[in-house]
Amino acid sequence: MAVNCRRCREAPAVIDIPHHQLSLCAPCFLKHCRDQVQRTIDAHKMLEPGERCLVAVSGGKDSLAVWDILLDLGYPADGVYLGLGIGEYSDASAERARGFAAKRGARLIEVDLATELGFTIPEARGAGRSSCSACGLSKRHLLNRVAVENGYRVLVTGHNLDDEVAVLFGNVMRWDLPYLARQYPTLPEREGFARRVKPLVRLSERETAAYCVIRGIDYIIDECPMAVGNKHLMYKELINALEEKQPGAKYHFFLGFLDRVHPRLEDVGEEDRAGLRPCVRCGSPTIAEVCAFCRLADRSRNKKARRRKRQRVAEEEAPGVPAGPGPSHPEPAGGSRAPHR
């Protein structure tokens, strides 16, 4: 038997939201999502009415949903897409981002990681960090740079409730107080840094996916192929199992942290910030002389250079495969050039 919407009590419900004890029809669910985002923006002083902002867009459900909602709420929101160089996955992600921007008539800034930094995320793998760690570090650095260079004071990301709960769970498991002190929906604007805001923290992954389906937003469904083994995915599986047994567990865990624990960590946050100084290379705040991103970039470029050198040596040593023109590398008999590997 169909259940009617708990809000309008007229149309059939299309989704239930256990932690709100709600079953909603499509129009009421879309309004619920917009209301939750506006409530989060107001509660955490993310945006002034009509303030221009830049949305970090991956082509996935969360970033496209928050971009769509901000536009509908009247915020002049542009998008930025980073090409990470992850083969077909990056190609498909870029198509979704461009398609949404074209459909909504919104501006999309595209940045290619290989062009800007000289390496891709697959090339950064093994350079002292995991793929996901290198990706996150590169995105944080480059997205902020794009925002500042293009005059945006606010950078919006699509982190949802599930993302924040998984990060909080990991930080609590390690009792990492500096990381706990930094985990907040709004990180204030500082010199050289745009304000970073997360308007989706009251909406779950399931809600953002349903929002995109109802709105007809085409998003990439597949997980990043380089995220295999990511510990936050494991945390999400554990927390989802808990949520099934105890609906609302995620919601109360995260919002309880914001209301009751985070205010007690202000001293930790101030102490953490007091130890920062500008990176001698890029000016980003760091506790070392050279920031983590610049060290990653150095290692990735060096790793790439070493790999190319090994390839050249292998080609030169391979029988019948010339390394280049010239008298020391005569063409094979018959005058035809063997193909490079």
Residue, then its C-alpha position, 0 to 999 in steps of 0.5 A: m500500500a502506497v504511503n502518502c507524503r508526510r508534508c503535503r499528505e496528497a502525493p505518494a511518497v517516493i523516499d523515506i528519511p528515517h532519521h527525520q521520521l519522514s516519507l516525502c513525495a518528489p516536490c516535498f523532498l526537493k524542498h527538504c534538500r534545499d531547506q537543509v542546505q539553506r539551514t546549514i549555510d545560515a547556521h555556519k555562516m557559509l555565504e551571505p545572501g547572493e554571495r558569489c562562490l566557486v563549487a568544486v565539481s567532480g562529476g559525481k552526485d554530491s558536487l552536482a547536487v550542491w551546485d544545482i541547489l545553490l543555483d536554485l537558492g539564488y547564489p551565483a555559483d560557478g564550477v571548477y573541474l580538475g582533470l586528475g588524469i585517471g584515464e576513462y574515469s576522468d574523461a567520463s567525470a569531465e563529460r558529466a561536469r560539462g553537461f551539467a554546466a551547459k544545461r544550467g548555463a553556468r560557468l565551468i573552469e577546467v584545470d588539467l593536473a598534468t598541465e598545471l603540476g607536471f604529473t597526474i594522480p596515477e603518476a603520484r602513486g607511490a611518491g610517499r603517499s597513497s593515491c587517495s592521500a595524494c589526490g586529496l592534497s593536490k585537490r585542496h591546493l589547486l582548488n584553493r589556488v584557482a579560487v583565489e586567482n579568479g577572485y572567489r572568496v568562497l570555495v564550496t565542496g560536496h562533502n555529505l553527511d556520510d563523508e563527514v561521519a567517516v572522517l570523524f570516525g577515523n579521527v576518533m579512532r586515532w584520537d587525532l585532536p588537531y584533525l578533530a579541531r579542523q573538522y568543521p563545516t566552515l573553515p574561515e577565509r585567511e590570507g591566501f585562502a578562500r573560505r571553505v564550506k560544506p553545505l551538504v553536511r546535513l544530507s546523506e549520500r542516499e539523499t543526494a543520489a535521490y535528489c539527482v535522480i529526481r532532478g534528472i541530473d546525469y552523474i558518474i556512478d562508479e567509484c574512482p578506480m584508484a579508491v580500492g582499499n580506501k579506509h574511509l570506504m571501509y568506515k562507511e561500510l561499518i557505519n552503514a551497518l550500524e545505521e541499519k540497526q540504529p537509524g539516525a546514528k550517523y546524524h546524531f554522531f556528527l551533529g553531536f560532535l559539532d554541538r558538544v565536542h568541537p567547541r571544546l577543541e578551540d584551544v587545540g585549533e589555536e595551538d595548531r594554527a599558531g605553529l603554521r608559517p608560509c611555505v618557502r615555495c608556494g606560501s601555503p601555511t605549513i609547519a615545515e619549511v616546505c609544505a606537504f604539497c610541494r614535497l609531493a610535487d617534487r617526489s612525483r616529478n622526480k619519480k616520473a623523470r626516473r621512470r622515463k629514464r629507465q624507459r629510454v635505457a630499456e629502449e636503447e638496450a632492446p635489440g632492434v629498437p633504435a633510441g633515436p636517429g644518428p650514425s650510432h643508431p643505424e636503421p635495421a636491415g631493409g631500411s624499415r624502423a622498428p616500432h618503439r614499445 
